[in-house]
Amino acid sequence: MSPRLDSADLGNYQSDGFLYRRALFDADEIDLLRRSAKEDKRLDDHSFGRNDGEGGTVRLSLWNHPGDGIYGAFARCERIVDTAEQLLGDEPYHYHSKMIMKDARVGGAWAWHQDYGYWYGNGVLTPNLLSVFIAVDPSTRLNGCLQVIRGSHLCGRVEHRLTGEQAGADPERVEHILKRMEHLHIEMEPGDALFFHSNLLHRSDQNRSDSPRWAMVCCYNAKSNDPYKDSHHPRYTPLDRLEDDAIRQIGARRFTETDPDKLSSDEVGFLDPNRDASAKSLEAGQQ
């Protein structure tokens, strides 16, 4: 059964800008995701890098529609989608998902940013979107865990500019926000999940450890927040939810099916990195 949020959960999300769910996925479920991702040649072939402006590069793969495979089983499962619906106060649809592959010793950083700092230019009128960060590997300070500024979503949309090949929030404003609000390192175990508001300021450091820090991030928009124009991410598309046990069923099929044609429906439409224009769109305003 999908957990129902109580008034304290909703109040914490509204005040903090995030909601932490420990062990949202159990060890067997997250192992299916980890094995699938790290053995997935398509995921690796479609990965691309984003210069972090600090001498490192973040590697990720991104796709718009969840698909029928293991990635879709996570993005469409009731325990995520039902929670997203309660937090958004509206029907959620899948805006996109990505696998962030912060590899040992070489994984780059993410600058302080808001997701809405990227998505504002896509024709999304309000920040009623959220992301769900799912730890695939242990996520620690040493390997570049997610960092957030508690309550920073209440600052509204901060101006963003290019930082390397990423959209970074105005550093002067971030500096002063950090003086008034709490800076947290969100260390997570595999299967933990963090739901967070699209205006929550967050970042991560480079991975200088010997341990990888892979994470899957599923992003959702509210139906009533349907963008007014087309972009490289989808407009409202109804999301077909799956019961939670679909993760085990679909994951098991991935490792027992021998006919690749029967797995063709598992494929997601990976986004061409040249079409990922959210950060690049800031270039014109900086010239």
N, C-alpha and C positions, 0 to 999 in steps of 0.2 A: 504494500500500500504506500502511496506517495504521502510523505509527511505534510500535514497541514500546518501552516505558520500560525502562531498565536499573536496576540496583540503586542507582546514584548518583542518578538522577532520583527514584526513590521515596524515597530517604533525604533528598534535599533538600526534597521536598514535606512529608515528615513533620517535619522540623526547622524549615523556613522558613514553611510554611503556604501556599506557592504554587509554581507551576511556570511559567516563562516560555517561550513557544514563538515564536521569531522567524519571520516569513513562513510561518505555518501555512497561510495562503491566499495565492495568488499575485495579481499585480496585476489580471489579467483577472477572477478570481473575486471579489475584493473590489470591483472596479468594478461588477460586476453587482449586488452587494448595495447599494452606494452609490446607483447610479442607481435601482434599484427602490424603495428607501426614500424617497429625496428626491423622487421623482415619484409616490409613492403617496398619493393623496388620502384613502384609508381610514385609513392610518396617521396622517395629520395630523388627520383628523376625530375620531379616537378618542384623541388625545393629551390629557393632563391635566397640571396643574401641582401641584407640592408645594413649599410655602413652606419655605425653608431656615433660617429663623430669623436670617438675616444680611442681610435686605433683598432677597433674590433668590428666584427660583422655578425649580425644575428641571422641565423638560418631558419627558414620557415616554409611550410607549404600551406596554401589557402584554397578553400573551395566554397562556393556559394550555396549549393543545395546539398542536403545531408546524405542523400542516397540510401540504399537498402543494406549496406554492409555494416561492419562493426562501428565505423565512425558515426554512421546515421543512427545506429542503435543507441549510442550514448546521447547524441544530440536530440533524439526524438523521444527518449524514455520519459515516462510520466513523472519520475521523481525530480527531473530537471525542469521539464516544460510546465508542470503544474506549479512549481515554485516560482518560475519566471512569471507565470500568469498572475499569481498573487502579488508579486512585487511590482509588476507593471500596472496592475489594475485593469488589464485588458488582455484580449487574445494575443499571444505572442506568435510571431513567425520567425523562421530561421533567416537571419541576416547574412551570416557566413560563419564558418568554423576555420580554425587553423591549428596546425601542429607546430609548436615552437621547439626547435631542436637546439638547445643550448648545450653543445657538446663539451666534453672535458677539455680544459685548458684553452680552448679556442672560441667558446661561445661568447658572443658580444653582448653589450648592454642595451637596455632600452632607456632613453632619456625620459625625464619627467613629462608626462603627457596625460591628456584626457582622451578617451576614445571618441568623444563627441568633437574633439579638436580635429580628428581625422574626418569624421562622418558628416559634419556640418555642411561641407561643400558638396555632399551627395544629394542635397535636396531634402534632408530630414529636418523638419521644422522645429521639433522639440527634442530635448535630451531624454525622452522616455524610452531608452534602450538600456540593455544591460549585457554584461559578459559573465560567463561562468568559466573560471580557471580551474581545470582539473589536473591535479598533480599525477603525472605518469611515473616519474622517478621521485625519490626524496628531494625535497626542495629546501635548501638550507642557506644560511648567510654565505657559506664558503662557495657554493656553486651558483650563486646569483638568484636567490629567491625573490619573489614579488615583494615590493615595498609599496605602502600606501600612506596617504595623509588623511587621517580620520576626519570626516566632516568636510573635506575640501570640495565635495560636490555642491555644497551650499554657496560656494564662491561664484557659481555660474560658469559660463564658458570663458576660459582664459584664451587670449590670443596665442596662436601657435606659429612657429617659424621652423624652417628646415634646420635640423641638427644632423649633419651627415646626410643620410638618405631617409631620415625619420622626421616626423613632426614632433617638435619639442615645445612645451609650454614656455611662455615668456619667463626667462630665468629670474628677472628682477622681482616679478610678482610671486613666483614660487619661493624665492628666498624669504619674502615677508610672510607668506602663508606658513612656511615652516617655523617661523618664530612664534606663531599663535596657535598652531594646531599640532596634534600628536603625529609623529612619524613612526610607523610600525614596520617591522620586518615580519612577513607572514611565512613562517617556516611550516612546511606541510609534509605529511606522509602520503605515499601513493594511495589514491582513492579519496583524499580530502578534496573539497571544492570550495571556492570562494565566489559568491555571487556579488557583483559590484556594479554600481551606477555608472553610466557613460560619462559623467562629469567628475568622477573620482580621480584625483591625481595619483598616478602610480608610475613606478619605474622598476628596473632591476639592474644589478651590477653585472659585469662580465664574470664568466665562470673561470676562475683561476685554480679550480680544484681538479682532482683526478676522477671526479664523478660526473656523469652527464646529468642534465636537468631538462628533461623533456616534459612538455605540458600540452594538453589539448585545451583550446579556448573556444567555447561555443557562444556566439553572439545572437541576440534576439532583439527585434523591434516590435513595438506595439502596432496592432492592426490600424488603430486610429491615427498613427503617426506615419502612415504610408507616404513615402517621399513624393514630392510634387513633380519630380523629373527623373528620367532614367539615369543610371550611373553604372559603375562596374559591379555594384552589389544590388540584389534584387529588390523590387517593390513587393508589396504584399502578396504572398503566396501561401495558401493554407497549409498548415503543418499537420501531417498525419502522425498522431502520437502512437507510441508503442507501449505495451505493458512492460514493466521493468524486467521480467524474466526473458524478454527478447534478447537482451545482451548475451546471456549464456547460450541461447539457441543459435543466434547468428554467429557468435564467436566460435562455437564448436563446429559449425558448418565450415567455417573458413579453414580449419585445420584438419578436416576429414574429407572434404570434397576434392576429388582428383581431376575432375573435368573442368578446365579453365573457362569453357563456354558457359557453364552453369554459374560461374562467379562473375560474369560480365556485368550483371546488374549491381554488383557491389561497387562498381567504379563511380567515383564522384567526378564532377567537372572541375578539375583544378584550374585556378585562375592564372592566366598568363601574367607573369610579373610586370610586363609592360603595360598591362591594363590596370594594375594596382596604383591608381593615380591619386589616392587620397593625400599623400605627402607631397607628391610632385606638383599638385595644384597650388601649393603655397609659393612656388617659385615666382610666379607672375607678380604676386603682391610684394615680393622682396626686391624686385628689380627696380 
